[in-house]
Structure formats: C-alpha cells, structure tokens
Amino acid sequence: MITVVLPAYNEENSIGPLLSRVSELMGRKHFPIRVIVVDDGSKDKTAENAKRAMPEAVVISHDGNKGLGEAIKTGLLAALEASTEKDIIVTMDSDDSHAPALIGKMVERIEEGCDVVIASRYLPESRVVGVSFYRQVLSIGASLLFRMMYPIPGVRDYTCGYRAYRAAVLKVAFERWGNDFVNQTGFSVMVDILLKLSRLNVVCAEVPIILRYDRKPGASKMNVRRTIMQTLNLLVKHRFGKIK
C-alpha cells in the first residue's frame, strides 16, 4: 500500500485538481493508494474541496495553523498507524507544483532497495519552472552548503518536500526520537528529517523532477528570511551534537 500525505494550508484552489490527478494515477497504474490530507488550520475551503474531490481520502484538520512541520508529523503518524513495514509513504506539496505521476518512479526505487527517494531539483534531467532567479540562487547555495556540511550519499536536494519513504524506516525513526523526530515547525523540517534519517544509515536515492511553480494559484507561503534563520540554527544544533 502507498500512502500519500498532503500537508495543506489555504489550498482550496489547488487541492481539488491535485487529488484528481492522484485519482487518475490510481486508475492508470492500478496503484493501491491511500490519501491523507492534513488541513493545517486553513481559513478557506481546503478541507471541503478535498473531500469533494476525493471522498475516500482521509482529511485531518488542525484547530489552527501549526506550521508545515506539525502537518507533516500529523500526516506521517496517521499513515504509520495504517501501514505495514512493507508499505511506502509519500509526502508532497498540496499546491499542485509536484506531479503525482512521479510517484511510480519513486516507488520503483524503493522496491529496488532504497529507503528514501527524493524528487530532486538538482539532477541533469531536472527543471524548475516559475521560480525567480533570486530564489533559484538561494536554493542552489543552500544545496551546496548542506552537501559540504552533511554529505549524504545519493542526495543533492535536502529540502524538497516530495519524497517517498519506506514505512519501516519511519517507524524506526519515531521509535528512536519519539515526537522529536519531527519537531521543526517550519520549512526546515525537511532538512531535519533527512539529517536524522541519515543517522540510521538509510539508503537514499533521487529522481529528477520538473517543478512547476507556475501551477501554484497563489504566492509561496514560505518566509525566506525566517526559513534561512531556522535552517542555519538547525545545522548548528546538528553540528554540535545538540540533536542526538
């Protein structure tokens, strides 16, 4: 079974089209896919539109906006409750910038023996559409910094939220760190998860992605300055052993 976790905040315009594309994938590939939408305190009709687009999806609603990290944690824990160790858990953005069709390639790599598969923006076949030059430069610089400070075999993209995990690996991680496995509230959560999993000697791989930011119906919700500060603080904590 494949569980797709979709953290969502004010995505009423994109969640429906995204879930329709996931449904098309299920019909075309005959994948057994379970979908969990985590509505992180949206002020719009995100939850309502998700239920309308895919009635069989599990929709979990936070009372307020707790941040991406908490939405990811809620989704992963819910997915693990319904998963066996042989299952696969996929996380992806709900803004329709990630193509569900890529799930097939990611699942193939897991079945070949990988534990974590990342949809990477930094492979030769990858492409990013609709992102400003400034944001692209920041992204490339961050990737180089991560790779210098914390080289992980098979990984170039430390921050993309589109990933596939072997459920057994996530189970081990939650057993080791408890709720602290996912304790970053902001966008730095993806880096933190990856750095912690690397301590479990997981096998990582990447597949190329065409990232379609031009599909986003609204502006990015990321506060760039805050994310940079959170990530730098996180790197210092990992470097000096404050995160065991």
N, C-alpha and C positions, 0 to 999 in steps of 0.2 A: 504494500500500500504506500502511496505517495501522499503526504500531507503538505499542502501549500498554505503557508502562514502569510497573511497580508495585514501588516500594521497600517492603519488608515486614520488620517486626521483631515477633516474637511475635504473629502474627495468625492463629493456627490456627483460631479460631472465625469469622473474617470472610472469609478469603481464598477459601474454597470458595463461599459464597453470592455473593461479588463476581464471581468467574470465571464462575459460572453465569449471572449477569445479562449479562456480556460476551458469552457464547455466544448468549444469547437475542437480543441486539442484532445479532450477526453473521447470525443466521438471518432476522431480521425485515427488516433493512436491506440485506442482501447485501453488507455491507462486507468487503473483504479485510483482516482484522485479524490481526496477529501480536502475541502477548503475551509480554513478558519480565518475569518475577518475579525481583526481587533480594532474596534472603533474607539479611538483614544480621545473620548470627550468631544467629538465633533459638534459644531454648532449648526450644521446643516443636515441634509438628509442622507448622509453617507450610509448609515445602518439600514435605513428604509430602502434605499436604492439597491443595496447589496442583497437584501432579502428578496426584493422583486426580481433582480436579475438571476439569482441562483437560490431558489427556495430551500434546496438541500444543504446549503452552506451553513456552517456554524458561525453565528455572529455574536461576539462578546463585546460588551460596551463598558468602558471605564466611566466612572461618575464625572471625572474631569480630565483635562489634558495633562497627562503624567509624563509625556515625552516618549520619544522613539524607543529608548531602552526598555521602559516598562511595558510598552506594547509588544516588543519583541519577546520579553520574558513571559508575559501572559500567553502569547501565542505558542511559544515553544513548550511551555509546561502543559498546555491543553493538548498539544499534538502528541507529546510523550505519553500522556495518560491513555491515549487511544492507539498507541503504536507498539509493535513488537520490535525487538532488536534488529530484525532484518529489514525494517521499513526505512523509508527515506523521508526527510523533512526538508522542504524548500522554503526559503524566505525570499520575498521580492517586494518591491515598492508597489504602492497602490495608485500611483499617478499615471500609469499606462506607458511609462518610459521603458519598461522591461518587457520583452516579447516572451509570452508563455511558451512559444514553440521551442525555445532553447532548453526547456526542461528535459526533453528527450535526450539531448546530448549530455546533459549533466547527470542524468540517471545512468546512462551508459558508462560513464567514467566511474561512478560509484560501484556499479556492478562489476567493473574491471578490477576493483580492489582499492579505490581511493576512499578516503573517509570524509573529505571536504572538497567540494568543487565550486570554484568561484567564477562567475561571469566577469571576465576581465576586460578592462578598457585599454590594457597595455600590451596586447598581443598584436603581431603584424596584421592580422585579419580584422582587428577591432576598428570601430569607428564611433565617434561621438558627434551627434547632430544636435544643434540648437543650444550649445553651451558657449558662453562668452570666452574670448581669448584669455582674459584675466583669470577666470575660473579654471580653465584648462591648464594654465601655467601653475597655479596653486596646486592643482591636483597632481600634476607630474612631479612637482617639487616634493610634495608630501610622500608620494610613492618612493622616490629616491631616498628620502630620509628614513622611512620605515625599513627599506631593504638594507640600508647601511647599518642601522642600529639593531634591527631584529631580523636578520635574514632567515626566511623560511623556505626550504626547498619547494619549488613549484609555484611560488606565489610572487606576483608583482603588484596585484591590486588588493590592498589591505582594507579598503573602505567600502567597496561596493556591497550593497545590501542584498544583491541577487546571488544566493548561494544554495547549494544542496549539501545536506549533512546526512551521514549515516546515523540513524536514530540511536544506535548503541553507543556511539561516541558522545552524543549529547547527554545520554543517561549517565555515563561515567563522569562527565564534567559536572553535572548537577550533584552527583553523589560526593564529589570531592569538594566543591566550593559552596554547595547549597545555593541559596538565592543570590549569593555574591558572585556566582558565575556570570550573571548579567546584572551588573549594578551601576552601569553608566546610564544616565537618563537621556543624554543627547545623542548626536550622530556619532560620537566617538565610540559608541557601544560596539560597532562592527570591528573596530581595531582591537578592542579589549577582548572580545570573544575569540578572535583569531590568535592573539598572543597567548591566551590561556590554553586554548586547544593545542597549540604548538608544544606546550609542556607535556602533553600526553603522547607526544611522538606520532601524531596523526599523519597520514599520507594525504598531501594536498595536490590539487591539480587545478588548471584553469581552462576555460573555453572562451573563445572570442565572442564579444557582444557588440551589436550595433545599438548604442544607447540613444534612444530617441527622445531627447528633452523637448523637441519641438512638438511632441504629442501632449505635453503637460498643459492642461487647460488654464493653469494659473502659475504664479511665480513660485520659485522654490521656497520652502518653509525653513531652509537652513539659514541660521545666523552665522555667517562665515567667521567673523571675529570670535564669537563665543566658541564655535567648534574648534578653531585653531587653539585657543587657550585650553579648552578641555582636553584636547588630544595631547598637547605638549605636557600638561600636568600628568596625564595618564602615562606617557612614555617615561617621565621621570620616576614615577612610582614603580613601574616595571623594572627600570634600570637599577634602582637602588633597593630592590627587594621588598618594597612595601606591600606588594601584592604577591602572596605566596602561591 
